[in-house]
Amino acid sequence: MGCCETDHDHDESEFMECAKVGQKIKHFTLEAFDPTEGGFCEVDSEKILNARKWLILFFYPADFTFVCPTELADLAASHATLKKLGAEVVSVSTDSKFVHLAWKTDERLLQDVKFLMAADPAGHVSRFFDVWDEETGMDLRGTFIINPEGVLVSSEVNFYNVGRNAEELVRKMEANVYLAKHPAEACPAKWSPGDKTLTPGADLVGKVYEALNPE
């Protein structure tokens, strides 16, 4: 992918570290189209995080393609829920902000999209999140959740031909928001709000079934 390379010669000193789960992301800005206001704006990761919001980045290959509008429409259906959980949702592709505007206007599947549509034509942010495809100049389908402290807590990357499910993104956001308030606990598979959690410790070793299925 070459995601950790700069645009210069491949000198070792010019390689930058890519985003890693559990570590803080670097500050970035992107131009964007704002469907709610109908104009252009800037996405500033530092401002979003300083406002104590979670940040969801939703990378996709390109505007005016086929799977992508179905994904953004699905994400739009969960946008209100994600906002209530404290998240700022930003979709990102390598198209320009002007192409975003045209696509939003033309594609009926996008009629309910209200989240910011960011432009990364040079691929700088896409490289940092390891979704940039050097051969095509497009992004893979990457979803990233960053907590208000700027730490990347969730990363998912799909190839071009597999669309994502926003319901699972909501579930992961719910789990991460819960764990931010209950750091000693852990959420098992398929956890959703109201389900039992696990508290790791010596007493739990080999007894997970009993913990999840009390008599």
Summary of the structure (lengths in Angstrom):
residues: 215
radius of gyration: 18.6
end to end distance: 50.8
largest distance: 63.8
contacts: 616
relative contact order: 0.17
helix: 32%
strand: 23%
